[in-house]
């Protein structure tokens, strides 16, 4: 090997290491989303995304994998990417259906307020479009609330339900939403910046954000008696330091006849991205249980 060739190969090696190290830190800072994009680009399990006209809005959704269908639902102000750890894990042996809820991500917003029941009906219509008669549901936060509503109002369309950081009424929140919170404040930056990159109308962010705050402050409004009517097996998860009161999570799991509770130790409300291995293992065990 010539001296020049050795120098070129050494330079290439250094460049690869530099790029790899840079990607590692970028990926870590972005909760693994860049690596998810790489996975989607390279994996045969990713089928791409499409739009569906449902209930007066355009719902964006992506599908992955093959097998028993599972509907994966993100939280409030979130988007498909926030569920990427669960999506890639479930896509190994499921048909994963992952939508952006109305007003969120790439989906358009309607004229009126946001309501959990409306978003639940959107999911039923999406299942109709995809000719999916029945699906398991994995939902985080608002996505978990939607999963509970599907189990209550559309029991024939739901198999098993997994929630993380869900609440069945507003009393379950540790801290009530600040309705006068600045949409462009520092605390909103991660969700806001991603919204503005994805949304069909990036300038709609302040309107959308206030709609979400209003929904959080007024909904959901179910009782333990309502939950007692749920026939589906439900895994109720929450972080040890969740933004949902622990007593509320306990009451939620206890009220559902086939309810089971799992607390993710050391995690906050963001358990699905903080402790994905733990969360995914519990989801897999629950969905495949006899």
Order of alpha helices (4+ residues) and beta strands (2+ residues): alpha-alpha-beta-beta-beta-alpha-beta-alpha-beta-alpha-beta-alpha-alpha-alpha-beta-alpha-beta-alpha-alpha
